[in-house]
């Protein structure tokens, strides 16, 4: 999916939702623009705020409007829609690869999965959206271990802290799902409650 100019999108949404906007250089550039009055702010309606939160969440996971809407609709009838939506997004194979440190970005994780470099429970797969449930293992295909993509992955994984719902084996380049992702509003760059309200209109 083609996203567009990431710096411009991040400034418009007011959130560092892309990896390239999470650098000190970007933060400095942003503060300079704010200081020079180059980022005028306008009061937004409730609908406008909800729309922005929806865009933050959708673009964070690199999903199309249709893909994201489908995840939301599947969550609306759940007892806790926000938790259900978060679990659905986080449990995608490409996100698991990213969270485990097997990919630098979600986009790279999606490419790894779609190009057949990833495995699920030892079997080669090519679908980034596979739902990873408890007990399932995501890894790197044996034939891809010597790829430049994973040249220093083992050493990097040993220094990374994976989410509590994942257990990572740095030597085998594998990640096992051991629980369910939990949505904590204060820890996210987007408000899934506002997203649910946007689609409930």
N, C-alpha and C positions, 0 to 999 in steps of 0.2 A: 504494500500500500504506500503510495506517494503522499508524504505528509506536508511538504512545503518548507518555507524558510523557518527553521526552528527557533532562531533568536527572536525573530519578529513575533512568532506565535507565543513564545514564552513571555515576552514583554506584555503582549495583549492580555494574556490570561493571568498575569501576575504571579506566576509559579514556575519554579525550575523543574519542569516535568521531563526534560530531556537531559541525558548525561552530559552533553556538551555545554549545557547551561548551568551546570553544577560546579563550575570552576571559579577560582579566585579572580581570574581575569574578567569573566562575565559579570561577577558581583561588583567589581570595580567600575566596569563600564556602565552598569545599571545605576550605581550610586552617582556617577558623574552626570548622567542624563537627568536624574531626578534633581540634582543640585542646580543644574542649568535650566530647569523648567521645561525640559524637552518631553516630559511624560505627563501631559495634562490628564487629570482624573475627572470623571463625570459621575454623578450619582446614578446608580443602577436600580432598576425595578426588581422586585422579587423574582420575576420571570428571568430577567437578565442575569441575576446572580446564579440562579439554578442552571441556566444555560452554560455559564462559564464553568461551573463545577462539573457538569456533564462532559464538557470538552476536555477539562483537565484529566478526568478519569479515562476517557476514551483514548486520548492521545498518549497518556502514560503507558498504556498497554499496547499501543499501536494498532488499534482496531478500527475497522470501517464503521460508519454509522449503523449499517444493517447488522453487523456482527454484534456491536455493543448493545443495540436495541434488543436483540434476541436474548442476550444474557439478562438484561433488566426484566424483560417480560417473563422469563422463566423464574425470576426471583420474587415477583410481585405477590404471588399467592403463598409464599413461605411465611412461617410464624415470625421470623426476623428477616425481612427483605434485605436490609443492608448487609447483614452477615452472610446471607445466601449469595448475594451478588459478589461480595468480596471473595468468598470461597471459590466461586465459579471462575473469577478472573485469575486468582492466584494459583488455582489448580491446573491451569493450562500447562502442557508440556514445555512450551517455550519459556514460560515464566519460571517454572521449576528449574530449568537449566540456567536461567539468569540468576535466580536467587541462590542457587548452589555455587555459583562462581564459575560455572563451565562456559559462560559467555560474558563478554564485557557489557553488552547491552541487550535489551529485549529483541531488537532488530537482528542482531547477530545470532541470538538464540533461535529466532524463527528461521533464519537461513540454515543454521546447523541442522535443525530438525527437518526442514523441507528438502534439504539436499541429501538426506539419508545418512548423516553422520551420527545420529542419535539412536539409542535403543531404549525400549521399554520392556522391563523384565527379560532382558537378554535378546529381544527380537528387534531387528532393524525396522525403523518406522520413518515415514515421510510426512506426517501430519502434525503440525505444531499445536493444534488445538485439542489434542488428546487430553481427556480429563484424567489427572493423576490422583488416584484414591489411596487411602491408607494401605501400606504394605507394598505398593508398587515402586519399582526401582527405575530411575532414569540414568542412563549412562552414555558412554561414547563407544561407537562401533569399533571393534578391534582393528579393522582395516583403516580407520581414520586416526588412530592414536599417534601416528607419526606425522600427521598433518601439522603445518605451522600454526593452525588454529589452537592446538593443544600442546604446543611445544613446552611451555612453562606453566601449564595449568596445574600440575600436581603441586608445585612449590607454592603457587599463589593460593590454592585451596587451603593449605596448611595455616595460612595467616588470616583467612577470612572467617567471619562469624556468620553461620547460616541461621535462618529463622528457626524458632523452636520446633516447628512442625516438620523440619527436614533434618536428616542425619546424613552427613557427607563423608564419603570414604575418599580421601585425597589420593591414595595410592592407586585405587581402581578407577578413579574418575567417575564415581557413582554417587547418586543422591537418592535416599530412600524416604518416602513420605511416611511419617510416623504420627501424624496428627492432622488437625484441621487448622487452616489459617484463621486468625481472629482479627477482626477489624477493630482498630483502636483509633477513633477520630483524631486525637491529638498527634498521632504519629504519621498521619497520611497528609499528602499535599492536596487532597481533594475531599469533598464532603459528600459521601455516598447517600446520606439522608436527603440532601438537596437533589441529588440525582433521582432518587426514588420519587420524590415529590414532583419533579419535572415530568416524569413519564406517567404519573398518576393523574395528571390534569384531564 
